Amino acid sequence: MALSNMTPSRNFIIIVLVALAGFTGTSRAQERPNQAFYDELKALMEAENHFVDRYDAEVWMKDMSGRLARRAPHIPEDERLKILTLVHRYANSSGVDPQLVLAIMEVESNFDRYALSVANARGLMQIMPFWKDEIGHQKDSLFDMETNVRYGCYILKLYLDMEKGNLTYALGRYNGSRGRAKYPNKVYAALRKRWAL
């Protein structure tokens, strides 16, 4: 079930569970939340469901494919289309802006599916390895595009819920730099310059 289709009481429960995770988010890497956070995130991922208007999806894909080709011409067309398909699917099913996800990918990995940070974050959306132990499976590869985009979109949505819709704070949590403006400002700049509709 998509978050947008949930009842108000279900949304309230998610917000309360996420708020109870209570972490400070001041380090340079994503922090480990508590078990309630993991349980809710896992349930959200298992309940995935999205309904997309085919025409709108095709228009979005054509527009974003051209933008991504200009931004990252080194990416082969088939890989570019796969990235965009995954972003559209998982951003919509988790209730986050697909263009925001593209801006995050640009800042986090410059669309390098094999990116590895000094903090050991991996892939397009720079997911920390502890997430696969908590919400996925040990065998999951964070360099697999689908796994990486799926994790990243759902983690971002829960950070947005945790921060009561405050995107700046949610982006800070995503990057492990909550309370600092540098990372959110980089994402906003990429969003405005290349991805906003």
N, C-alpha and C positions, 0 to 999 in steps of 0.2 A: 504494500500500500504506500503510495506517495505521501510525503509529509503534508502536501497541500490538501489531500483528501482526508486527513485525520480529523477526528472530532476535537473540539476545544479541550475536553478533559484529557485526551491522549496527548495533545500538544503541551498541556500544562504539566503532565507527568514527565514528559521528556525534558522540559525546561527545568523542573525541580530536580530530576536525577542528574542532569548535566550541571546544575548549579551546585549540587552536593559534591561534585568532583573536587571543587575548591582547590585548584592549584594556582600558583602565582605566575607562571609563564614568563619568567624573567631571564631564563638561560637562552643560549644560542641554538638549542635543539628542542624539538618537540618533547614535552614532558609526559611522563606516564601518569595518566589519570587513575582514579580508583575503580574498583570492580563494577560499581553501578554504571559508570560511564561506559565501560566495555560491554556490559550486558545490553544496554540500550542501543549502542552502536551496532552490535551484532544482530539484534532483533530488527533494526532498521534495514540493514543490508539484506537480511533474509526475506524481508517483506517487500523487497523491491518490486515496483510496478510503475510503469509510466505510460501515458497515452499522449502521442505526439501527432499533430496534424501533419500529414505527409507533405502537402504543398509547402507549408512553412518550413518544415525540415529541409526540403530540397533547396529552397531559396537561401536558407541560412548556410547550408553546406556549400553552395556555389560561391556565396559572398566570402565566407571564412576561408575557403580553399584558396581563393585568389590572394587574400591577405596573408595567409600562412606561407604561400609560395614566395611572396615578396619578402617576408620576414626571415624565412628559413629555406632558401632555395636549394640547400644541400639535401633536404629531405625528399626522398623519392615520392612520386605522386601516390602510389598505393599506400605507403606508410602515412602520408599526410591525410589521406581520406580516412584511414583507420583511426588515427588520432582524433580527427574531427567527429567521426561517428561515435566514438567512445565518449568524448566530451559531451556531445549533444545528449546521448542516452543517459549517462550517469549524472550529469548536472541537472537535467530535467527531472529525473526520477528522485533525486535527493532534494530538489527545491532550491538549487543555487543557480546563479546566472552563468550560462555557458561562456560568455565573453570574459567574465571574471576569472573563470578557470583557465582560459587561454592566457590571460595576463599573468596569472600565478605561474603557469608553466614557463612563460617567457622569462620571468624574473628568476625562478628557481633553477631551471635547467637549460634555458635557451633551446628548448625542445630536443634535448639530447636524452633519448630513452635509456641510455647507459650512464647517465651522470651519477657521480658518487662524490658526496661532499666530505669535508674534513670531519664532520660530525657523524658520518656514516649514513646520511640520508641518501635515498636511492631513487633513480628514475625520473620520469617527466615531472612529477609533482613533489619529488624529494621526500619520500615517506621514510620515517625511521623504522628500523627492523623490528622494534618491540611490538609494533602494531600487528604484525602477522601472528605473533604468539597470542595476542590478546583477542583479536577480532576475526582472525582468519585461520590459516593453517600453516604449520611449520614449513610445509612443502611449497607454499606460495612464493613466487619470485617477484620481488618488487621491481625488477627490470622488465617484467611482462607488462605491456602497455595497458591491457584491460585491468589487471589486478591493481596497478598503480593508480590509474584514473578512478577506478571504483573506490578504492580506499580514500584517495584524496578528496573526492567530492563529498563523501559521507562524513569524513573528519571535519571538513570545512563547514558543513551544515550544522553539525553539533557544536562547533565553536561559535557559530553565529547564534544558535539558540542559547548557549551558555552566556553569551554577551548581550542577550536580549536585542539582537539585531544590529548591534554596533559593529559595523564592518571593520573599522580601524582596529578595535580591540581583538576581533576574531582573527584578522590577518596577523596581528602580533602574536596571538596564541599559536597560530599555524606555523609561524616562523620561529617560535620560541623567544620572541622579543617583545612581549606585551608591554605597553607603556612607552615604547619608543616609536618615533614617527618614521624612521628611515625606511624600513621595509614596506609598511603600508603605502608610503608615498611613492615608492618605486612601482608597486603594483598599480596604484591609481594612474601614474604617468603612462605606463604601458597600456592600460585599459583605455585611457583618453586618446592616446596617440594612434593606436593600431586596432583595437578590438571593439570599441563602443559602437553600437548601431545608431 
